[in-house]
Amino acid sequence: MNVDPVREFIAREFLGGTDPAALESTTPLISSGVIDSVGTLRLVLFLEETFAVEIGATEIADGALDTLAAIGLLLDTKLAGK
């Protein structure tokens, strides 16, 4: 999954417009505090609206949104099931 739209969203919304290319696929997002609980909800809403998927609470708790790599895997799985 190409996570560039997600990378751009995170850079714009949570990193003050930092160059999206500076955000690595393994950078911890939630566990490091880059994205807080309200931000997590905003990220979930963005993913659901942009990719037409549903993100469950267990997926959030399991760390599926903690890195761009994990988000890419989650989206691959969700989109493969369509």
HELIX and SHEET records of a PDB file:
HELIX    1   1 ASP A    4  PHE A   14  1                                  11    
HELIX    2   2 PRO A   20  ALA A   22  5                                   3    
HELIX    3   3 SER A   37  PHE A   51  1                                  15    
HELIX    4   4 ALA A   57  ALA A   61  1                                   5    
HELIX    5   5 LEU A   68  ALA A   80  1                                  13    
END                                                                             
